[in-house]
Amino acid sequence: MNDIEIARATKLDNIQTIAKKIGIDEDNLELYGKYKAKVSNEFIKKVSNNSNGKLILVTAINPTPLGEGKTTVAIGLSDGLSRIGKKAVLALREPSLGPVFGLKGGATGGGHAQVAPMEDINLHFTGDIHAITSANNLLSAMIDNHIYFGNELGFEKVVWKRCVDLNDRQLRKIQCGLSDEKQIVPREDGFDITVASEIMAILCLSKDIKDLKERLGNIIVGYNKNEQPIFAKDLKAQGSLAVLLKDALKPNLVQTLEHTPALIHGGPFANIAHGCNSIIATKLALKLGEYTVTEAGFGADLGAEKFIDIKCRTAQIKPDAVVCVATLKALKYHGGVEKEDIKKENLEALKEGINNLLKHVDNIKNKFGLNVIVALNEYADDSKKEIELLTKILEDNNIMLSLTQVWEKGGLGAEDLANKVIKLCEKQTNINYMYNLEDSIQEKITKIATKIYGAQEVVFSENAQNQIKQIEKLGYNNLPVCIAKTQYSFSDNPKNLLCKEPFNINVSEINLKAGAGFIVALTGKIFTMPGLPKVPSAESIDIDDEGNIVGIF
């Protein structure tokens, strides 16, 4: 059976039953049918003084284009913890429609390690991403409306983009206001995918409605002729935006196929945004369970770095253990094997590709100072010789390994990982940030690029240098940085998989996100609006005569 058939064949518990497992009574649930609910603000406040459980971060090596099952392992691990008698709560990001209808597919796990109802979660869910899209585009409408009625604030340059939660490269740059109506000012604009919107980042980093409103008001939407910023609060927009987001701010409660409680909330991409679910959901999970399992998007060079340097710094939390997910096919892919050959046994390519894994583990253990274990997401047809080689190399490097079979066996396939992670959580751990907030913007980016990516140096374009000077002039240089980079390589070149030769990181653009509270550095040829592949998943997604969705994977 495929993922959707497995999910559909599993009988789910009523969401009120799931809520009771972690102490949420029905009065504090806002129901979205039988299997989805939002948790009330009152309950979040009520448990805020509870002690925290252990925090487990699931990250990965650099992936292949189809991903390496990081979410699947995170779900399987939470079920594995539940199976051995631990009170586990899962905290994940919400899927974006972009990859669902694009290349990567859904983001609810796979096989017997899924969150459910998978069709709902992968599609409209509880409407959070739609709410962010609406808030983002309301702000765009208010900007152009203000300009239409006389431009009292003196907009000389608009930097706020519209957004839509789909992959559509045609919208990266557009001309708008072409109706020839009197007073309408034509201008160049563009679209980001919703999960790259600053409002998505704001939702995920806000601690409550008051903090949300303040951050929304601090969004810089444009500049006047004196290069002074114009804020969303100057347009009196923050109240209306917050109203659109009031329900989206509440975490969503669902379940795994094995009935482990799961909070799924917020969904910024890790290659173009900060890649972590909401602080509200993670902190709530920590208050409700002995063990919280969460993930950070793509490889540890992106998701884990941003989880630590942005999310942990903001939320004042730290992981007690880190799981780094790998697959044999991804290791061979990073050993120089073409995509169509990665299922074939190739010990030499595997040996070369393991260097990618060793670099990630070294970063987690020796740069960030965290306890780490490697989880091999095992497939039924994996080569035994390749597994033996990987095991030996990791043993030689004193790195813990667990073989997981969560796609096939669910939580049962993660019991070994669960037991090892529990032991790892008992070890002392410290968290090291890669830079100080007082460092210059160039220093912050350079420290990440050289320490985490292994780059020789960072090359800043003239445009990026000018943007840095402007940010410093405005007094925002003490913010953390969020580097937008390809997920496929430590470098900024998606085709440079081995990274054997010295490489530089090339920064083309610097964007200030004053509301979210970080600075974005765009590297290489990265886009904040992805495009569809030649054959998108949208071509195979359908609904049958009985109303059953097919083709989502």
C-alpha positions as CSV (number, residue, x, y, z in Angstrom):
1,M,0.0,0.0,0.0
2,N,1.1,3.6,-0.6
3,D,1.1,6.3,2.0
4,I,-2.4,7.6,1.5
5,E,-3.8,4.0,1.5
6,I,-2.0,3.2,4.7
7,A,-3.3,6.4,6.3
8,R,-6.9,5.8,5.1
9,A,-6.8,2.2,6.4
10,T,-5.9,3.3,9.9
11,K,-8.7,4.0,12.4
12,L,-8.0,7.4,14.1
13,D,-9.0,8.3,17.7
14,N,-11.4,11.2,18.2
15,I,-9.2,14.3,18.8
16,Q,-10.7,14.8,22.2
17,T,-9.3,11.4,23.2
18,I,-5.9,12.4,22.0
19,A,-6.1,15.7,23.9
20,K,-6.9,13.9,27.2
21,K,-3.6,12.0,26.9
22,I,-1.7,15.3,27.4
23,G,-4.2,16.9,29.8
24,I,-6.2,19.1,27.5
25,D,-9.9,19.1,28.4
26,E,-12.6,19.6,25.8
27,D,-13.3,23.1,27.0
28,N,-9.9,24.1,25.8
29,L,-10.2,22.6,22.3
30,E,-11.6,24.4,19.2
31,L,-12.7,21.5,17.0
32,Y,-12.2,21.3,13.3
33,G,-14.2,18.1,12.8
34,K,-13.4,14.8,14.6
35,Y,-9.7,14.6,14.1
36,K,-8.3,18.2,14.2
37,A,-8.5,20.9,16.8
38,K,-6.8,24.1,17.9
39,V,-5.6,24.5,21.5
40,S,-7.0,27.6,23.3
41,N,-4.9,30.5,24.4
42,E,-6.3,30.1,28.0
43,F,-4.9,26.5,28.2
44,I,-1.5,27.7,26.9
45,K,-1.4,30.3,29.7
46,K,-2.6,27.7,32.2
47,V,0.3,25.3,31.7
48,S,3.0,27.9,31.1
49,N,4.5,27.3,34.6
50,N,4.7,23.5,34.1
51,S,8.3,22.1,34.0
52,N,9.7,21.3,30.6
53,G,10.3,17.8,29.3
54,K,13.3,16.9,27.1
55,L,13.7,18.4,23.7
56,I,14.8,16.2,20.8
57,L,15.7,17.9,17.5
58,V,15.5,15.8,14.3
59,T,17.7,17.1,11.4
60,A,19.4,15.5,8.4
61,I,22.3,15.4,6.0
62,N,21.9,17.4,2.7
63,P,19.0,15.7,0.9
64,T,18.3,14.3,-2.5
65,P,15.5,16.2,-4.4
66,L,12.8,13.9,-2.9
67,G,14.0,14.2,0.7
68,E,15.4,11.6,3.1
69,G,12.4,10.9,5.4
70,K,13.4,13.3,8.2
71,T,9.7,13.9,9.1
72,T,9.0,10.2,8.8
73,V,11.8,9.5,11.3
74,A,10.6,12.2,13.7
75,I,7.1,10.8,13.6
76,G,8.4,7.2,14.0
77,L,10.6,8.3,16.9
78,S,7.7,9.9,18.8
79,D,5.7,6.7,18.3
80,G,8.8,4.7,19.4
81,L,9.0,6.7,22.6
82,S,5.2,6.1,23.2
83,R,5.7,2.4,22.6
84,I,8.3,2.1,25.4
85,G,6.1,3.9,27.8
86,K,7.2,7.5,27.5
87,K,4.9,10.5,27.3
88,A,5.9,11.9,23.9
89,V,4.5,14.9,22.0
90,L,5.4,15.7,18.4
91,A,5.9,19.3,17.2
92,L,6.1,19.7,13.4
93,R,5.7,22.3,10.7
94,E,2.6,22.6,8.5
95,P,3.0,21.5,4.8
96,S,3.0,24.1,2.1
97,L,0.9,23.5,-1.1
98,G,3.9,24.4,-3.1
99,P,5.8,21.1,-2.7
100,V,2.6,19.1,-2.4
101,F,1.7,20.0,-6.0
102,G,5.3,20.4,-7.1
103,L,8.2,18.0,-6.7
104,K,8.7,17.0,-3.1
105,G,5.2,15.9,-2.3
106,G,3.5,16.1,1.1
107,A,5.1,16.6,4.5
108,T,3.1,14.3,6.8
109,G,5.6,11.4,6.9
110,G,5.3,8.1,5.1
111,G,4.3,4.5,5.4
112,H,3.3,3.6,9.0
113,A,4.9,6.7,10.4
114,Q,2.5,9.5,9.5
115,V,0.5,12.2,11.0
116,A,-3.2,12.2,10.2
117,P,-5.6,13.1,8.7
118,M,-2.9,13.3,6.0
119,E,-5.0,14.7,3.2
120,D,-6.3,17.5,5.3
121,I,-2.9,18.4,6.8
122,N,-1.3,18.4,3.3
123,L,-4.0,20.6,1.8
124,H,-6.0,23.3,3.6
125,F,-5.7,21.9,7.1
126,T,-7.2,24.5,9.5
127,G,-6.5,27.5,7.2
128,D,-3.4,28.9,8.9
129,I,-1.4,29.3,5.7
130,H,-4.4,30.9,4.0
131,A,-4.7,33.3,6.9
132,I,-1.0,34.3,6.4
133,T,-1.6,34.8,2.7
134,S,-4.6,37.0,3.4
135,A,-2.7,39.1,6.0
136,N,0.3,39.5,3.7
137,N,-1.9,40.6,0.7
138,L,-4.0,42.9,2.8
139,L,-0.9,44.7,3.7
140,S,0.0,45.0,0.0
141,A,-3.4,46.3,-0.7
142,M,-3.1,48.9,2.0
143,I,0.2,50.1,0.7
144,D,-1.0,50.7,-2.8
145,N,-4.3,52.2,-1.5
146,H,-2.2,54.6,0.5
147,I,-0.2,55.6,-2.5
148,Y,-3.4,55.9,-4.6
149,F,-4.9,58.4,-2.1
150,G,-1.9,60.8,-2.1
151,N,1.0,59.0,-0.7
152,E,1.1,61.0,2.6
153,L,4.0,58.8,4.0
154,G,6.1,59.5,0.9
155,F,6.7,56.0,-0.5
156,E,9.6,56.2,-2.8
157,K,10.3,52.5,-2.8
158,V,8.0,49.6,-1.9
159,V,9.8,46.5,-0.6
160,W,6.8,44.4,0.6
161,K,5.8,41.6,-1.9
162,R,2.6,39.8,-2.4
163,C,2.4,36.1,-1.8
164,V,0.6,32.9,-2.8
165,D,1.1,29.4,-1.4
166,L,1.9,27.7,-4.7
167,N,5.1,27.3,-6.8
168,D,4.7,29.9,-9.7
169,R,8.0,31.2,-11.1
170,Q,6.0,33.5,-13.5
171,L,5.1,35.7,-10.4
172,R,8.7,36.3,-9.2
173,K,8.7,39.7,-10.8
174,I,5.5,41.4,-12.2
175,Q,4.2,44.8,-13.2
176,C,1.1,45.9,-11.4
177,G,-1.3,48.9,-11.6
178,L,-1.7,48.7,-15.4
179,S,-5.4,49.5,-15.5
180,D,-4.8,53.1,-16.7
181,E,-7.2,54.3,-14.0
182,K,-6.7,57.9,-12.9
183,Q,-4.3,58.1,-9.9
184,I,-3.2,54.4,-10.0
185,V,0.6,54.3,-9.9
186,P,2.1,51.4,-12.0
187,R,5.1,49.8,-10.4
188,E,7.2,46.7,-10.3
189,D,6.2,44.1,-7.8
190,G,6.6,40.4,-7.1
191,F,5.4,37.4,-5.3
192,D,7.0,35.2,-2.6
193,I,5.6,31.8,-1.7
194,T,3.6,32.2,1.5
195,V,6.0,30.1,3.6
196,A,8.7,32.7,2.8
197,S,6.5,35.6,3.8
198,E,7.8,37.6,6.8
199,I,4.4,37.1,8.3
200,M,5.0,33.3,8.4
201,A,8.2,34.0,10.3
202,I,6.5,36.4,12.6
203,L,3.8,33.9,13.4
204,C,6.4,31.2,14.2
205,L,8.5,33.5,16.4
206,S,5.7,35.3,18.3
207,K,5.1,34.3,21.9
208,D,1.5,35.7,22.1
209,I,-1.0,38.0,20.5
210,K,0.6,41.1,22.0
211,D,4.0,40.1,20.6
212,L,2.4,39.2,17.3
213,K,0.9,42.7,16.9
214,E,4.1,44.4,17.8
215,R,6.1,42.4,15.3
216,L,3.5,43.0,12.6
217,G,3.7,46.7,13.2
218,N,7.5,46.6,12.9
219,I,7.4,45.2,9.4
220,I,9.3,47.5,7.0
221,V,7.1,47.9,3.9
222,G,9.0,50.6,2.0
223,Y,11.3,53.7,2.2
224,N,10.8,57.4,1.6
225,K,13.1,59.7,-0.5
226,N,15.4,60.1,2.5
227,E,15.8,56.3,2.7
228,Q,14.0,56.2,6.0
229,P,11.8,53.1,6.6
230,I,8.0,53.1,6.4
231,F,6.5,50.6,8.8
232,A,3.2,48.6,8.7
233,K,2.2,50.5,11.9
234,D,2.6,53.8,9.9
235,L,-0.3,52.5,7.8
236,K,-2.2,51.5,11.0
237,A,-2.3,47.9,9.6
238,Q,-1.1,45.8,12.5
239,G,-4.6,45.5,14.1
240,S,-6.3,44.2,11.0
241,L,-3.4,41.8,10.2
242,A,-3.6,40.4,13.8
243,V,-7.4,39.9,13.4
244,L,-6.8,37.7,10.4
245,L,-4.1,35.8,12.3
246,K,-5.9,35.4,15.7
247,D,-6.9,31.8,15.1
248,A,-3.8,30.9,13.0
249,L,-1.7,31.8,16.1
250,K,-3.2,28.9,18.0
251,P,-1.4,25.5,17.6
252,N,-3.1,22.6,15.8
253,L,-3.5,19.3,17.5
254,V,-3.7,16.1,15.5
255,Q,-2.3,12.5,15.9
256,T,0.1,10.0,14.4
257,L,-1.2,6.7,13.0
258,E,-0.3,5.2,16.4
259,H,-2.2,7.9,18.3
260,T,0.7,10.0,19.6
261,P,-0.3,13.6,20.1
262,A,1.1,16.0,17.5
263,L,1.1,19.8,17.4
264,I,1.5,21.0,13.8
265,H,1.9,24.7,13.5
266,G,3.7,27.1,11.2
267,G,5.7,26.2,8.2
268,P,8.6,28.4,6.9
269,F,10.9,26.7,4.4
270,A,14.5,26.2,5.6
271,N,16.3,27.0,2.4
272,I,14.6,30.4,2.0
273,A,13.3,31.1,5.5
274,H,14.1,29.9,9.0
275,G,12.7,26.4,8.7
276,C,11.1,25.7,12.2
277,N,7.6,25.2,13.5
278,S,6.2,27.8,15.9
279,I,7.8,28.6,19.3
280,I,4.3,28.5,20.8
281,A,3.8,24.9,19.7
282,T,7.2,23.7,20.7
283,K,7.0,25.4,24.2
284,L,3.5,23.9,24.7
285,A,4.7,20.4,23.7
286,L,7.6,20.8,26.3
287,K,5.0,21.6,29.0
288,L,2.8,18.6,28.1
289,G,5.2,15.7,27.5
290,E,8.3,14.0,28.9
291,Y,9.8,14.1,25.5
292,T,9.1,16.6,22.7
293,V,10.3,15.5,19.2
294,T,10.6,18.4,16.7
295,E,12.4,18.9,13.4
296,A,14.1,21.6,11.4
297,G,13.9,21.7,7.6
298,F,16.4,20.2,5.1
299,G,20.0,19.5,6.2
300,A,21.6,20.5,9.4
301,D,23.5,23.3,7.6
302,L,20.2,25.1,7.1
303,G,17.4,23.9,9.4
304,A,19.5,23.0,12.5
305,E,21.7,26.1,12.3
306,K,18.6,28.4,12.1
307,F,16.8,26.3,14.8
308,I,19.8,27.0,17.1
309,D,20.9,30.5,16.1
310,I,17.4,32.0,15.6
311,K,14.7,29.9,17.3
312,C,16.6,28.7,20.4
313,R,18.1,32.1,20.9
314,T,14.6,33.7,20.7
315,A,12.8,31.1,22.8
316,Q,15.6,30.5,25.2
317,I,15.4,26.7,24.8
318,K,18.0,24.1,23.8
319,P,17.9,20.5,22.5
320,D,18.8,17.7,24.9
321,A,19.6,15.4,21.9
322,V,19.9,15.8,18.1
323,V,19.0,13.0,15.6
324,C,20.8,13.4,12.2
325,V,18.9,11.4,9.6
326,A,20.6,9.8,6.6
327,T,19.8,7.3,3.9
328,L,22.1,5.2,1.9
329,K,20.8,6.7,-1.4
330,A,21.5,10.2,-0.2
331,L,25.0,9.3,1.0
332,K,25.7,7.8,-2.4
333,Y,24.2,10.9,-4.1
334,H,26.7,13.0,-2.2
335,G,29.4,10.6,-3.2
336,G,28.9,11.5,-6.9
337,V,26.3,8.9,-8.0
338,E,23.6,10.1,-10.4
339,K,20.0,10.1,-9.2
340,E,19.0,7.1,-11.3
341,D,21.8,4.9,-9.9
342,I,21.5,5.7,-6.2
343,K,19.7,2.4,-5.4
344,K,22.5,0.3,-6.8
345,E,25.2,-0.9,-4.5
346,N,28.3,1.3,-4.7
347,L,30.7,1.1,-1.7
348,E,33.2,3.6,-3.1
349,A,30.5,6.3,-3.6
350,L,29.0,5.5,-0.2
351,K,32.5,6.0,1.4
352,E,32.9,9.3,-0.4
353,G,29.3,10.5,0.5
354,I,29.7,9.6,4.2
355,N,32.0,12.7,4.4
356,N,28.8,14.8,4.1
357,L,27.3,13.0,7.1
358,L,30.6,13.3,9.1
359,K,30.6,17.1,8.5
360,H,27.1,17.5,9.7
361,V,27.8,15.4,12.8
362,D,30.9,17.4,13.5
363,N,29.0,20.6,13.3
364,I,26.3,19.4,15.7
365,K,28.7,17.9,18.2
366,N,31.7,20.1,18.1
367,K,30.4,23.4,16.8
368,F,27.0,23.6,18.4
369,G,28.1,21.5,21.4
370,L,25.1,19.1,21.3
371,N,24.5,15.4,21.9
372,V,24.0,13.7,18.5
373,I,23.0,10.3,17.1
374,V,22.7,9.2,13.4
375,A,19.5,7.5,12.4
376,L,19.8,5.5,9.2
377,N,16.3,5.6,7.6
378,E,16.5,2.0,6.3
379,Y,14.8,0.7,3.2
380,A,13.9,-2.9,2.6
381,D,16.2,-3.2,-0.4
382,D,19.2,-1.5,1.2
383,S,22.5,-3.3,0.7
384,K,23.8,-5.1,3.8
385,K,27.4,-4.5,2.8
386,E,26.7,-0.7,2.6
387,I,25.1,-0.8,6.0
388,E,28.1,-2.6,7.4
389,L,30.5,-0.1,5.9
390,L,28.5,2.9,7.3
391,T,28.3,1.2,10.7
392,K,32.1,0.6,10.8
393,I,33.0,4.2,9.7
394,L,30.7,5.7,12.4
395,E,32.1,3.3,15.0
396,D,35.6,4.4,14.0
397,N,34.6,8.0,14.5
398,N,32.9,7.3,17.9
399,I,29.4,8.3,16.5
400,M,26.2,6.6,17.7
401,L,24.0,4.9,15.1
402,S,20.5,3.5,15.1
403,L,19.0,1.6,12.2
404,T,15.3,2.6,11.8
405,Q,12.6,1.0,9.8
406,V,9.8,3.4,10.6
407,W,8.2,3.5,7.1
408,E,7.6,-0.3,7.2
409,K,7.1,-0.8,11.0
410,G,6.1,2.6,12.5
411,G,7.1,3.1,16.1
412,L,8.3,-0.5,16.4
413,G,11.0,0.3,13.9
414,A,12.2,3.2,16.1
415,E,12.4,1.5,19.5
416,D,16.1,1.2,19.3
417,L,16.4,4.9,18.3
418,A,14.0,5.8,21.2
419,N,16.0,3.9,23.8
420,K,19.3,5.4,22.6
421,V,17.9,9.0,22.5
422,I,16.6,8.7,26.1
423,K,20.2,7.8,27.2
424,L,21.6,10.6,25.1
425,C,19.1,13.1,26.7
426,E,20.6,12.3,30.2
427,K,24.1,13.5,29.1
428,Q,25.2,17.0,29.9
429,T,24.8,19.4,26.9
430,N,25.6,23.0,26.2
431,I,24.5,25.1,23.3
432,N,26.9,27.2,21.3
433,Y,25.7,29.9,18.9
434,M,27.7,30.4,15.8
435,Y,28.0,34.1,16.3
436,N,27.4,36.9,18.8
437,L,24.5,39.4,18.1
438,E,27.1,42.2,18.5
439,D,29.1,40.9,15.5
440,S,28.8,42.8,12.3
441,I,26.4,41.5,9.7
442,Q,29.4,40.4,7.5
443,E,31.0,38.6,10.5
444,K,27.8,36.7,11.3
445,I,27.3,35.5,7.7
446,T,31.0,34.6,7.4
447,K,31.1,32.6,10.7
448,I,28.2,30.5,9.5
449,A,29.6,30.0,6.0
450,T,33.1,29.1,7.2
451,K,32.3,27.1,10.4
452,I,29.1,25.3,9.3
453,Y,29.4,25.2,5.5
454,G,33.2,24.9,5.3
455,A,33.5,27.8,2.9
456,Q,36.8,29.5,2.3
457,E,35.3,33.0,2.4
458,V,32.2,35.0,1.7
459,V,31.9,37.2,-1.4
460,F,29.4,40.1,-0.9
461,S,28.0,41.7,-4.1
462,E,28.1,45.5,-4.3
463,N,24.3,45.5,-3.9
464,A,24.6,43.4,-0.7
465,Q,27.3,45.7,0.7
466,N,25.1,48.8,0.1
467,Q,22.2,47.1,1.7
468,I,24.3,46.2,4.8
469,K,25.4,49.8,5.1
470,Q,21.7,50.9,5.1
471,I,20.8,48.3,7.7
472,E,23.6,49.4,9.9
473,K,22.6,53.1,9.4
474,L,19.1,52.2,10.6
475,G,20.5,50.5,13.7
476,Y,19.4,46.9,13.0
477,N,22.9,45.3,12.8
478,N,22.4,43.4,16.1
479,L,19.8,41.0,14.7
480,P,20.5,37.3,13.9
481,V,20.9,36.3,10.3
482,C,18.9,33.8,8.2
483,I,20.9,32.6,5.2
484,A,18.9,31.6,2.1
485,K,20.8,28.8,0.3
486,T,20.4,25.7,-1.7
487,Q,19.5,22.6,0.4
488,Y,21.4,20.2,-1.8
489,S,25.0,21.2,-0.9
490,F,27.1,22.8,1.8
491,S,28.0,25.3,-0.9
492,D,25.6,27.7,-2.7
493,N,25.8,25.6,-5.9
494,P,23.2,22.8,-5.9
495,K,25.4,20.8,-8.3
496,N,28.5,20.9,-6.0
497,L,27.6,17.9,-4.0
498,L,31.0,16.6,-2.9
499,C,32.4,20.1,-2.0
500,K,35.9,18.6,-2.3
501,E,37.4,21.8,-3.8
502,P,37.6,25.1,-1.9
503,F,34.5,27.1,-2.5
504,N,33.1,30.6,-1.6
505,I,29.6,31.6,-0.6
506,N,28.3,34.4,-2.8
507,V,25.8,36.8,-1.2
508,S,23.8,38.6,-3.8
509,E,21.2,40.4,-1.6
510,I,20.5,41.3,2.0
511,N,16.9,41.9,3.2
512,L,15.9,43.4,6.6
513,K,13.0,41.6,8.3
514,A,12.5,44.0,11.2
515,G,9.1,42.5,12.2
516,A,10.4,38.9,12.3
517,G,13.6,40.2,13.9
518,F,16.3,38.8,11.6
519,I,18.3,39.7,8.5
520,V,18.0,37.5,5.4
521,A,21.1,36.9,3.2
522,L,20.3,35.5,-0.3
523,T,23.1,33.3,-1.7
524,G,23.8,31.8,-5.1
525,K,20.7,31.5,-7.4
526,I,18.1,31.1,-4.7
527,F,14.5,32.2,-5.2
528,T,11.9,33.1,-2.6
529,M,9.2,31.9,-5.1
530,P,10.0,28.3,-6.3
531,G,8.9,26.9,-9.7
532,L,7.2,23.7,-10.6
533,P,9.2,20.8,-12.0
534,K,8.7,19.6,-15.6
535,V,6.3,16.9,-14.4
536,P,4.7,18.3,-11.2
537,S,2.9,16.2,-8.7
538,A,-0.3,18.2,-9.6
539,E,-0.6,16.0,-12.7
540,S,-1.1,12.8,-10.7
541,I,-3.3,14.2,-7.9
542,D,-7.0,13.5,-8.4
543,I,-10.3,12.7,-6.6
544,D,-12.4,9.6,-7.4
545,D,-16.2,9.3,-7.8
546,E,-16.5,8.4,-4.1
547,G,-14.7,11.6,-3.0
548,N,-11.4,9.9,-2.1
549,I,-8.2,11.9,-2.9
550,V,-5.5,10.0,-4.7
551,G,-1.9,10.8,-5.8
552,I,-0.7,12.7,-2.6
553,F,2.5,11.1,-1.4
